[in-house]
Amino acid sequence: EAQTRTSSIENQLTYSLIGKGRIDLNYRLGYGNNEGGVPFTRYDFYEGVSHEIRAIADYKVRKETNLLLRLKYRLLATKQKEPEHRVEMEVVAEL
């Protein structure tokens, strides 16, 4: 019989750039433990201690154009794998 236990603590901070956008920061510290077989868990289960940092920055170019620049960053560090960095940038147009 397989037993899987996970626990995590998450902190979130949002900062508003008045009339121009916002910045969201999210940090999660997690711990996972599996005993006795293949774990039946979610896709984000990691054995041992894991750290996840997410940052999203939205910036409105001009009020007249409704163009939004969005920058996303993610860092995932676990006991088994090397730290993984992911950066994405997109332009969103609201019509």
ChimeraX commands (.cxc) that place a marker at each C-alpha (Angstrom):
marker #1 position 0.00,0.00,0.00 radius 0.5
marker #1 position 1.44,3.35,-1.06 radius 0.5
marker #1 position 1.20,6.37,1.22 radius 0.5
marker #1 position 1.93,9.87,0.00 radius 0.5
marker #1 position 2.03,12.95,2.21 radius 0.5
marker #1 position 2.54,16.52,1.07 radius 0.5
marker #1 position 2.50,19.83,2.89 radius 0.5
marker #1 position 3.33,23.35,1.80 radius 0.5
marker #1 position 3.42,26.95,2.93 radius 0.5
marker #1 position 2.71,29.70,0.42 radius 0.5
marker #1 position 3.28,33.48,0.57 radius 0.5
marker #1 position 1.86,35.90,-1.96 radius 0.5
marker #1 position 2.48,39.62,-2.50 radius 0.5
marker #1 position 0.71,41.89,-5.00 radius 0.5
marker #1 position 1.89,45.41,-5.74 radius 0.5
marker #1 position -0.26,47.73,-7.85 radius 0.5
marker #1 position 1.27,50.26,-10.22 radius 0.5
marker #1 position -1.56,52.78,-10.17 radius 0.5
marker #1 position -3.09,53.01,-13.63 radius 0.5
marker #1 position -0.15,51.16,-15.23 radius 0.5
marker #1 position -0.28,47.53,-14.09 radius 0.5
marker #1 position 0.73,45.24,-11.22 radius 0.5
marker #1 position 3.39,42.87,-9.93 radius 0.5
marker #1 position 2.53,39.50,-8.34 radius 0.5
marker #1 position 5.11,37.51,-6.36 radius 0.5
marker #1 position 4.43,34.02,-5.07 radius 0.5
marker #1 position 6.71,31.73,-3.02 radius 0.5
marker #1 position 5.88,28.15,-2.03 radius 0.5
marker #1 position 7.92,25.90,0.23 radius 0.5
marker #1 position 6.79,22.29,0.02 radius 0.5
marker #1 position 7.66,18.91,1.47 radius 0.5
marker #1 position 6.63,15.57,0.00 radius 0.5
marker #1 position 7.07,12.04,1.32 radius 0.5
marker #1 position 6.18,8.74,-0.35 radius 0.5
marker #1 position 6.35,5.27,1.18 radius 0.5
marker #1 position 5.58,1.89,-0.31 radius 0.5
marker #1 position 5.21,2.11,-4.06 radius 0.5
marker #1 position 4.36,4.42,-6.90 radius 0.5
marker #1 position 2.87,7.72,-5.64 radius 0.5
marker #1 position -0.66,8.54,-6.77 radius 0.5
marker #1 position -0.53,12.31,-6.54 radius 0.5
marker #1 position -0.82,15.52,-8.47 radius 0.5
marker #1 position 1.61,16.45,-11.23 radius 0.5
marker #1 position 3.46,18.86,-8.91 radius 0.5
marker #1 position 4.54,16.25,-6.32 radius 0.5
marker #1 position 8.25,16.32,-5.50 radius 0.5
marker #1 position 10.00,14.03,-3.02 radius 0.5
marker #1 position 11.67,15.97,-0.20 radius 0.5
marker #1 position 11.88,19.74,0.09 radius 0.5
marker #1 position 10.95,21.91,-2.90 radius 0.5
marker #1 position 10.95,25.66,-3.51 radius 0.5
marker #1 position 8.83,27.39,-6.15 radius 0.5
marker #1 position 8.95,31.11,-6.96 radius 0.5
marker #1 position 6.61,32.77,-9.46 radius 0.5
marker #1 position 6.64,36.40,-10.53 radius 0.5
marker #1 position 4.23,38.06,-12.95 radius 0.5
marker #1 position 4.53,41.69,-14.02 radius 0.5
marker #1 position 1.82,43.39,-16.09 radius 0.5
marker #1 position 2.41,46.82,-17.62 radius 0.5
marker #1 position -0.18,48.76,-19.60 radius 0.5
marker #1 position 1.55,50.54,-22.52 radius 0.5
marker #1 position -1.08,53.23,-23.05 radius 0.5
marker #1 position -4.65,53.63,-21.93 radius 0.5
marker #1 position -5.77,54.40,-25.49 radius 0.5
marker #1 position -4.32,51.23,-27.07 radius 0.5
marker #1 position -5.20,48.65,-24.36 radius 0.5
marker #1 position -1.88,46.86,-24.97 radius 0.5
marker #1 position -0.55,44.96,-21.99 radius 0.5
marker #1 position 3.04,43.70,-21.67 radius 0.5
marker #1 position 3.29,40.64,-19.43 radius 0.5
marker #1 position 6.51,39.11,-18.08 radius 0.5
marker #1 position 6.37,35.74,-16.28 radius 0.5
marker #1 position 9.20,34.10,-14.35 radius 0.5
marker #1 position 9.23,30.73,-12.56 radius 0.5
marker #1 position 11.94,29.03,-10.53 radius 0.5
marker #1 position 11.56,25.47,-9.31 radius 0.5
marker #1 position 14.23,23.88,-7.13 radius 0.5
marker #1 position 13.83,20.34,-5.78 radius 0.5
marker #1 position 15.96,17.77,-4.06 radius 0.5
marker #1 position 16.17,15.47,-7.11 radius 0.5
marker #1 position 16.58,17.97,-9.98 radius 0.5
marker #1 position 18.71,20.97,-10.84 radius 0.5
marker #1 position 16.95,24.35,-10.46 radius 0.5
marker #1 position 14.67,25.05,-13.42 radius 0.5
marker #1 position 14.16,28.62,-14.64 radius 0.5
marker #1 position 11.41,29.62,-17.06 radius 0.5
marker #1 position 10.86,33.13,-18.47 radius 0.5
marker #1 position 7.99,34.11,-20.77 radius 0.5
marker #1 position 7.04,37.45,-22.27 radius 0.5
marker #1 position 3.82,38.23,-24.08 radius 0.5
marker #1 position 1.84,41.14,-25.43 radius 0.5
marker #1 position -1.91,41.06,-24.82 radius 0.5
marker #1 position -4.32,43.24,-26.81 radius 0.5
marker #1 position -7.81,43.75,-25.45 radius 0.5
marker #1 position -10.31,44.64,-28.16 radius 0.5
marker link #1:1,2 radius 0.2
marker link #1:2,3 radius 0.2
marker link #1:3,4 radius 0.2
marker link #1:4,5 radius 0.2
marker link #1:5,6 radius 0.2
marker link #1:6,7 radius 0.2
marker link #1:7,8 radius 0.2
marker link #1:8,9 radius 0.2
marker link #1:9,10 radius 0.2
marker link #1:10,11 radius 0.2
marker link #1:11,12 radius 0.2
marker link #1:12,13 radius 0.2
marker link #1:13,14 radius 0.2
marker link #1:14,15 radius 0.2
marker link #1:15,16 radius 0.2
marker link #1:16,17 radius 0.2
marker link #1:17,18 radius 0.2
marker link #1:18,19 radius 0.2
marker link #1:19,20 radius 0.2
marker link #1:20,21 radius 0.2
marker link #1:21,22 radius 0.2
marker link #1:22,23 radius 0.2
marker link #1:23,24 radius 0.2
marker link #1:24,25 radius 0.2
marker link #1:25,26 radius 0.2
marker link #1:26,27 radius 0.2
marker link #1:27,28 radius 0.2
marker link #1:28,29 radius 0.2
marker link #1:29,30 radius 0.2
marker link #1:30,31 radius 0.2
marker link #1:31,32 radius 0.2
marker link #1:32,33 radius 0.2
marker link #1:33,34 radius 0.2
marker link #1:34,35 radius 0.2
marker link #1:35,36 radius 0.2
marker link #1:36,37 radius 0.2
marker link #1:37,38 radius 0.2
marker link #1:38,39 radius 0.2
marker link #1:39,40 radius 0.2
marker link #1:40,41 radius 0.2
marker link #1:41,42 radius 0.2
marker link #1:42,43 radius 0.2
marker link #1:43,44 radius 0.2
marker link #1:44,45 radius 0.2
marker link #1:45,46 radius 0.2
marker link #1:46,47 radius 0.2
marker link #1:47,48 radius 0.2
marker link #1:48,49 radius 0.2
marker link #1:49,50 radius 0.2
marker link #1:50,51 radius 0.2
marker link #1:51,52 radius 0.2
marker link #1:52,53 radius 0.2
marker link #1:53,54 radius 0.2
marker link #1:54,55 radius 0.2
marker link #1:55,56 radius 0.2
marker link #1:56,57 radius 0.2
marker link #1:57,58 radius 0.2
marker link #1:58,59 radius 0.2
marker link #1:59,60 radius 0.2
marker link #1:60,61 radius 0.2
marker link #1:61,62 radius 0.2
marker link #1:62,63 radius 0.2
marker link #1:63,64 radius 0.2
marker link #1:64,65 radius 0.2
marker link #1:65,66 radius 0.2
marker link #1:66,67 radius 0.2
marker link #1:67,68 radius 0.2
marker link #1:68,69 radius 0.2
marker link #1:69,70 radius 0.2
marker link #1:70,71 radius 0.2
marker link #1:71,72 radius 0.2
marker link #1:72,73 radius 0.2
marker link #1:73,74 radius 0.2
marker link #1:74,75 radius 0.2
marker link #1:75,76 radius 0.2
marker link #1:76,77 radius 0.2
marker link #1:77,78 radius 0.2
marker link #1:78,79 radius 0.2
marker link #1:79,80 radius 0.2
marker link #1:80,81 radius 0.2
marker link #1:81,82 radius 0.2
marker link #1:82,83 radius 0.2
marker link #1:83,84 radius 0.2
marker link #1:84,85 radius 0.2
marker link #1:85,86 radius 0.2
marker link #1:86,87 radius 0.2
marker link #1:87,88 radius 0.2
marker link #1:88,89 radius 0.2
marker link #1:89,90 radius 0.2
marker link #1:90,91 radius 0.2
marker link #1:91,92 radius 0.2
marker link #1:92,93 radius 0.2
marker link #1:93,94 radius 0.2
marker link #1:94,95 radius 0.2
view
